[in-house]
Amino acid sequence: MKLDVVSIRDHPRGRIYEVKAGRKAVRIRFSFHALQRITTWQITERKVLEALLFPDEVVRGHRNRFIAHRRYGSHLVRAVYEYEAKMAVVITVYFPSAERYFQGGRSHEDQILS
């Protein structure tokens, strides 16, 4: 499915991306910490958006947060997020070895594009 970033705007606690995927539109806020981690890991916001909207799997994390996984070769984008007022908020992002965290793609605890 095609992913289009419709708009990006600053927010007091990060940056909001308005994204269209197929016929659905969603807003996702990236925290300042997540944006910094994207830079640190040298990945793109687009790859994180792909992991969030088209994950290979989503597992449940601590504090009722979700962790979206999307594989890229031997690594995966691991995006930790939660919801605030029905908007997904990305808390942190990293790019570890898939061998360490990937559970085989069987789990989908959440879907932002439901």
C-alpha positions, 0 to 999 in steps of 0.5 A: 500500500502506498504511503503519502505524508500529507503534512508535517507540523511542529507541536510543543511536544514533538512533530505531528505527521499527517499521513494517508495510506490508501483511503485512510488518513491518520495523525502520528506524533513523534516525540522529540526523543523519538526524533533524536533517536531517528537521527542517532540510528540514521534511519528515516521518518518514512521507515518509522512510518512504514513500521507503524502503519505496515508492521511485520508484527506488533507486540505489547511492551511495558506500561500498555505501550505497543512496539511495531517491528518492520524488518529491513535486512538483518535489522528491524525498525522497532518503534515504541508507541502509545495513544493519547486522545486516539493519536498514536504517539511515538515514544522512541525508535531504534534499529537493533538486530532482528534476531534479538527481537523479531518473533516471527510476524505472528503477533499483531497486538494493535494496528494503527490503520484498523 
